[in-house]
């Protein structure tokens, strides 16, 4: 018999909720665990500013006293108001391959959503686009990234069985880092600089980078991503939170800012050495020795780089600004010995973004899906 327990969002409960995932995938060579402390902060109403406009509930499934599944129910009121609808999300979902467990978890979240007046549910989704989203449906034998979800192949079979249909797909690409800047990128970049009066800005001082492009960076993301599927605009509190959490970790060589003639930020490219192996070795924990593996992942040798973010102001999209970004970044990729670059998630319909990979040797190696069901 399966027992469903609603978890109050205490630190101890949220750790238990997060660790179920790492326990379920223990020993899996493709799963990349999250940092437990990061997920606990994301799930905590006291720490995550997304709770200013989100409601959430957490459930765990037990059998004979042992945890066998977990799920979160989320309502993003900001996105619902933007689209004039009543949609709930499910996320942070993991379970053993057992129909009774899956049925009980999904029923708990669906019932909660109905009680809240929702008439549709989608997922897996997080609170906002800064969280993990999309159930893996292709690429189970590819090493995951810190920005994506890994799940077993049986997950999608249970979603189909329960009557969930495709809502949206994301694809991911693995590119080979070239030995030099592709000629076409170089030519386009030089044309774009002259035609639009753009320039590359680099930083070697973290405080200066935060002061000059911290807020503009996230405002640019809001502009560039506003029309994308389920995008939730970042509030000022969220922007401040993410500036403090993430900008301190970046290798500034791998941050490229594109400025116009008036020193306004019009494009940004942010990369980071792959933390996949480091997170696996740390098992998602800083202590007692996880910090060593994480520091080594950030500072040590690595053959893979993650393209965390590319954003271009709408009026400059399709004008070659991406060529300017990669004209600057590729020499740094070569300098640090990166052989491969991960694109991370792109909507399958976003041909503009996918077109930029045509200049690289690449393969589409993963696909993930958001499902929906009318309640």
C-alpha positions as CSV (number, residue, x, y, z in Angstrom):
1,X,0.0,0.0,0.0
2,X,1.2,3.5,-0.9
3,X,0.9,6.3,1.6
4,X,1.1,10.0,0.4
5,X,2.4,12.5,3.0
6,X,2.3,16.2,2.5
7,X,5.6,17.8,3.6
8,X,5.7,21.1,5.5
9,X,8.6,23.1,3.9
10,X,11.0,22.9,6.9
11,X,14.7,22.6,6.2
12,X,14.7,19.0,7.3
13,X,11.8,18.0,5.2
14,X,13.2,19.8,2.1
15,X,16.5,18.0,2.5
16,X,14.6,14.7,2.7
17,X,12.6,15.6,-0.4
18,X,15.8,16.6,-2.4
19,X,17.8,13.6,-1.3
20,X,15.2,11.1,-2.5
21,X,16.3,12.0,-6.1
22,X,20.0,11.5,-5.4
23,X,19.3,8.2,-3.7
24,X,17.1,6.9,-6.6
25,X,19.9,7.5,-9.1
26,X,22.8,6.5,-7.0
27,X,25.4,4.8,-9.2
28,X,23.8,6.0,-12.5
29,X,26.7,7.2,-14.7
30,X,24.5,9.8,-16.5
31,X,22.7,11.4,-13.6
32,X,24.1,14.7,-12.4
33,X,22.9,15.5,-8.8
34,X,21.9,19.0,-7.9
35,X,23.5,20.7,-5.0
36,X,21.2,19.7,-2.1
37,X,21.6,23.2,-0.6
38,X,20.6,24.9,-3.9
39,X,17.4,22.8,-4.3
40,X,16.5,23.3,-0.6
41,X,16.8,27.1,-1.1
42,X,14.7,26.9,-4.3
43,X,12.0,25.0,-2.5
44,X,12.0,27.2,0.6
45,X,9.3,29.9,0.8
46,X,11.7,31.8,3.1
47,X,14.5,31.9,0.6
48,X,13.1,31.8,-2.9
49,X,11.7,35.2,-4.0
50,X,9.5,33.4,-6.6
51,X,7.1,32.7,-3.7
52,X,6.1,36.3,-4.0
53,X,3.9,35.1,-6.9
54,X,3.9,31.3,-6.6
55,X,2.1,28.7,-4.4
56,X,3.6,25.3,-3.9
57,X,2.9,22.0,-2.2
58,X,5.3,19.0,-1.7
59,X,4.3,15.3,-1.4
60,X,6.3,12.2,-0.8
61,X,5.1,8.6,-1.4
62,X,5.9,5.9,1.1
63,X,5.6,2.1,1.1
64,X,6.3,0.2,4.3
65,X,7.8,3.3,5.7
66,X,10.3,3.8,2.9
67,X,10.2,6.7,0.5
68,X,9.3,5.6,-3.1
69,X,8.4,8.9,-4.8
70,X,8.2,12.7,-4.6
71,X,6.4,15.5,-6.4
72,X,5.8,19.3,-6.1
73,X,2.7,21.1,-7.2
74,X,3.3,24.7,-8.2
75,X,1.0,27.6,-9.3
76,X,2.8,30.6,-10.9
77,X,0.2,33.3,-10.6
78,X,2.2,35.8,-12.6
79,X,2.2,33.5,-15.7
80,X,-1.4,32.6,-15.3
81,X,-2.4,36.3,-15.1
82,X,-0.3,37.1,-18.2
83,X,-2.1,34.4,-20.2
84,X,-5.5,34.7,-18.5
85,X,-5.8,31.1,-17.5
86,X,-5.8,28.7,-14.5
87,X,-2.9,26.3,-14.9
88,X,-0.9,24.4,-12.3
89,X,2.5,22.9,-12.7
90,X,4.0,19.7,-11.4
91,X,7.8,19.4,-10.9
92,X,10.6,17.9,-8.9
93,X,9.1,14.6,-9.7
94,X,10.8,11.2,-9.2
95,X,9.5,7.8,-8.5
96,X,10.3,4.1,-8.7
97,X,8.8,2.1,-11.6
98,X,5.5,1.3,-10.0
99,X,2.1,2.3,-11.3
100,X,0.5,2.5,-7.8
101,X,3.2,5.0,-6.7
102,X,2.9,7.2,-9.8
103,X,-0.9,7.2,-9.7
104,X,-0.9,8.2,-6.0
105,X,1.6,11.1,-6.5
106,X,-0.1,12.5,-9.6
107,X,-3.6,12.2,-8.0
108,X,-2.3,14.2,-4.9
109,X,-1.1,17.1,-7.1
110,X,-4.1,17.0,-9.5
111,X,-6.5,17.1,-6.5
112,X,-4.5,20.0,-5.0
113,X,-4.6,21.9,-8.3
114,X,-8.4,21.4,-8.6
115,X,-8.9,22.7,-5.0
116,X,-7.0,25.8,-6.0
117,X,-9.3,26.4,-8.9
118,X,-7.0,25.2,-11.7
119,X,-8.3,23.5,-14.8
120,X,-5.1,22.3,-16.4
121,X,-1.7,21.0,-15.2
122,X,1.6,21.0,-17.0
123,X,5.1,19.7,-16.2
124,X,7.7,18.9,-15.3
125,X,8.2,22.6,-14.7
126,X,9.8,24.7,-11.9
127,X,8.7,27.9,-10.3
128,X,10.3,29.9,-13.1
129,X,12.6,29.4,-16.1
130,X,15.6,29.6,-13.7
131,X,14.6,26.1,-12.5
132,X,14.9,22.7,-14.2
133,X,12.2,21.8,-16.6
134,X,11.2,19.1,-19.1
135,X,11.2,15.3,-18.8
136,X,14.0,13.6,-20.6
137,X,12.5,11.4,-23.4
138,X,15.7,10.9,-25.6
139,X,19.4,10.8,-24.7
140,X,19.3,8.5,-21.6
141,X,22.9,7.4,-22.2
142,X,24.3,11.0,-22.4
143,X,25.9,12.6,-19.4
144,X,23.5,15.2,-18.0
145,X,24.3,18.8,-17.1
146,X,23.9,20.9,-14.0
147,X,21.1,22.9,-15.7
148,X,18.9,19.9,-16.7
149,X,16.8,17.0,-15.3
150,X,17.8,13.4,-15.7
151,X,15.1,10.7,-15.4
152,X,14.7,7.0,-16.2
153,X,13.0,6.0,-19.5
154,X,10.0,4.6,-17.7
155,X,8.9,8.0,-16.6
156,X,7.4,8.9,-20.0
157,X,5.5,5.6,-20.2
158,X,3.7,6.4,-16.9
159,X,2.8,9.9,-18.2
160,X,1.3,8.5,-21.4
161,X,-0.6,5.8,-19.3
162,X,-2.1,8.5,-17.2
163,X,-3.4,10.5,-20.2
164,X,-0.8,13.2,-20.3
165,X,-0.1,14.6,-23.8
166,X,2.8,16.6,-25.3
167,X,2.7,20.3,-24.4
168,X,6.2,21.4,-25.6
169,X,9.6,19.9,-26.4
170,X,13.1,21.1,-25.9
171,X,16.2,19.9,-27.8
172,X,19.8,20.0,-26.8
173,X,22.9,20.0,-28.9
174,X,26.5,18.9,-28.3
175,X,29.0,20.9,-30.4
176,X,32.6,20.3,-31.2
177,X,34.7,23.4,-30.3
178,X,36.6,24.3,-33.5
179,X,40.4,24.9,-33.7
180,X,39.7,28.5,-34.7
181,X,36.8,31.0,-35.1
182,X,34.7,29.9,-38.2
183,X,35.4,32.3,-41.1
184,X,31.8,33.1,-41.6
185,X,31.4,34.0,-37.9
186,X,34.4,36.2,-38.1
187,X,33.2,38.0,-41.2
188,X,29.7,38.5,-39.8
189,X,31.0,39.8,-36.5
190,X,33.1,42.5,-38.1
191,X,30.2,43.6,-40.3
192,X,27.9,43.8,-37.3
193,X,30.4,45.9,-35.3
194,X,30.7,48.5,-38.0
195,X,27.0,48.5,-39.1
196,X,25.5,48.9,-35.6
197,X,28.3,50.4,-33.6
198,X,28.6,47.5,-31.3
199,X,31.6,46.4,-29.2
200,X,32.5,43.6,-26.9
201,X,33.0,44.4,-23.2
202,X,35.1,42.2,-20.9
203,X,35.6,42.3,-17.2
204,X,38.4,41.2,-14.9
205,X,36.9,42.7,-11.8
206,X,33.9,40.9,-10.3
207,X,32.6,43.9,-8.4
208,X,32.7,46.1,-11.5
209,X,30.9,43.4,-13.5
210,X,28.1,43.2,-11.0
211,X,27.8,47.0,-10.7
212,X,27.8,47.6,-14.5
213,X,25.9,44.7,-16.0
214,X,24.3,42.8,-13.0
215,X,20.8,44.4,-13.3
216,X,21.0,45.1,-17.0
217,X,21.8,41.4,-17.7
218,X,18.6,40.1,-16.0
219,X,16.5,42.9,-17.5
220,X,17.9,41.9,-20.9
221,X,16.8,38.3,-20.2
222,X,13.3,39.5,-19.4
223,X,13.2,41.3,-22.8
224,X,14.8,38.5,-24.9
225,X,12.8,35.6,-23.4
226,X,9.4,37.2,-22.8
227,X,7.7,35.5,-25.7
228,X,9.1,32.0,-25.0
229,X,6.9,29.2,-23.7
230,X,5.8,29.7,-20.0
231,X,8.4,32.4,-19.4
232,X,8.0,34.0,-16.0
233,X,9.4,37.5,-15.9
234,X,12.0,38.0,-13.2
235,X,11.1,40.5,-10.5
236,X,13.5,42.9,-8.9
237,X,13.8,40.7,-5.8
238,X,14.6,37.7,-8.0
239,X,17.2,39.7,-10.0
240,X,18.9,40.7,-6.8
241,X,18.8,37.1,-5.6
242,X,20.3,35.7,-8.8
243,X,23.0,38.4,-9.0
244,X,24.2,37.4,-5.5
245,X,23.9,33.6,-6.1
246,X,25.4,33.3,-9.6
247,X,27.6,36.2,-10.7
248,X,30.2,35.4,-8.0
249,X,30.8,31.9,-9.5
250,X,31.5,32.9,-13.1
251,X,34.8,32.8,-14.8
252,X,34.8,36.3,-16.2
253,X,36.7,35.2,-19.4
254,X,33.6,33.2,-20.3
255,X,31.2,36.2,-19.8
256,X,30.9,38.3,-23.0
257,X,28.8,41.5,-23.0
258,X,27.9,43.3,-26.2
259,X,27.3,47.1,-25.8
260,X,25.9,49.7,-28.2
261,X,27.5,53.1,-28.8
262,X,25.7,54.5,-25.7
263,X,27.1,51.7,-23.5
264,X,23.7,49.9,-23.2
265,X,23.8,46.1,-22.9
266,X,22.3,44.6,-26.0
267,X,23.7,41.0,-25.9
268,X,25.1,38.6,-23.4
269,X,26.8,35.2,-23.6
270,X,27.6,33.3,-20.4
271,X,29.4,30.0,-20.4
272,X,30.7,27.8,-17.5
273,X,33.0,24.8,-17.4
274,X,30.9,21.7,-17.1
275,X,30.3,20.8,-13.5
276,X,28.7,17.4,-14.3
277,X,31.6,15.2,-13.2
278,X,32.4,17.4,-10.2
279,X,28.7,17.2,-9.0
280,X,28.8,13.4,-9.4
281,X,31.9,13.2,-7.3
282,X,30.6,15.5,-4.7
283,X,27.2,13.6,-4.6
284,X,25.5,17.0,-4.5
285,X,27.1,18.0,-1.1
286,X,29.7,20.6,-0.1
287,X,30.8,18.7,3.0
288,X,32.9,16.9,4.1
289,X,34.8,16.8,0.8
290,X,32.4,17.9,-1.9
291,X,33.8,21.4,-1.9
292,X,37.1,20.0,-3.2
293,X,35.5,18.4,-6.2
294,X,33.4,21.4,-7.0
295,X,36.4,23.8,-6.8
296,X,38.3,21.4,-9.0
297,X,35.4,21.4,-11.5
298,X,35.5,25.2,-11.6
299,X,39.3,25.7,-11.8
300,X,40.7,22.4,-13.0
301,X,41.1,20.8,-16.5
302,X,37.8,20.1,-18.3
303,X,37.0,19.2,-21.9
304,X,33.5,20.4,-21.8
305,X,31.8,23.8,-21.5
306,X,28.2,24.6,-20.8
307,X,26.5,27.5,-22.7
308,X,24.4,28.6,-19.8
309,X,22.9,31.7,-21.4
310,X,22.7,33.6,-24.7
311,X,20.4,36.6,-24.8
312,X,20.1,39.4,-27.3
313,X,17.8,42.4,-27.2
314,X,14.8,41.8,-29.5
315,X,15.6,44.7,-31.9
316,X,19.1,43.2,-32.5
317,X,18.0,39.6,-33.0
318,X,18.7,38.1,-36.4
319,X,21.3,40.7,-37.1
320,X,24.4,38.7,-36.4
321,X,25.0,39.7,-32.8
322,X,25.5,36.0,-31.9
323,X,28.5,35.9,-34.2
324,X,30.0,38.7,-32.2
325,X,29.5,36.7,-29.0
326,X,31.2,33.6,-30.3
327,X,34.0,35.5,-32.0
328,X,35.0,36.5,-28.5
329,X,34.2,33.2,-26.7
330,X,35.7,30.6,-29.0
331,X,39.3,31.7,-28.4
332,X,38.7,31.3,-24.6
333,X,37.2,27.9,-25.2
334,X,40.4,26.9,-27.0
335,X,42.6,28.5,-24.3
336,X,40.9,26.4,-21.6
337,X,41.1,23.2,-23.6
338,X,37.4,22.7,-24.1
339,X,36.6,20.1,-26.9
340,X,32.8,20.1,-26.6
341,X,30.1,22.7,-25.8
342,X,26.6,21.9,-24.4
343,X,23.8,24.1,-25.7
344,X,21.4,23.1,-22.9
345,X,17.6,23.6,-23.5
346,X,16.2,25.2,-26.6
347,X,12.5,24.9,-27.7
348,X,12.3,22.6,-30.7
349,X,10.5,25.4,-32.6
350,X,13.2,28.0,-31.9
351,X,14.9,27.9,-35.3
352,X,16.6,31.2,-34.8
353,X,18.7,29.8,-31.9
354,X,19.3,26.4,-33.5
355,X,20.6,28.1,-36.7
356,X,23.6,29.4,-34.9
357,X,25.0,25.9,-34.4
358,X,25.1,25.3,-38.1
359,X,28.7,26.7,-38.1
360,X,29.8,24.0,-35.7
361,X,30.0,20.2,-36.0
362,X,27.1,19.2,-33.8
363,X,24.6,16.6,-33.0
364,X,21.2,16.8,-31.3
365,X,21.7,14.4,-28.4
366,X,18.9,15.0,-25.9
367,X,15.2,15.8,-26.1
368,X,12.8,16.6,-23.2
369,X,9.1,17.2,-22.9
370,X,6.5,19.1,-20.9
371,X,3.3,17.2,-20.7
372,X,-0.2,18.5,-20.0
373,X,-3.6,17.2,-18.9
374,X,-6.9,19.0,-18.6
375,X,-8.4,18.7,-15.1
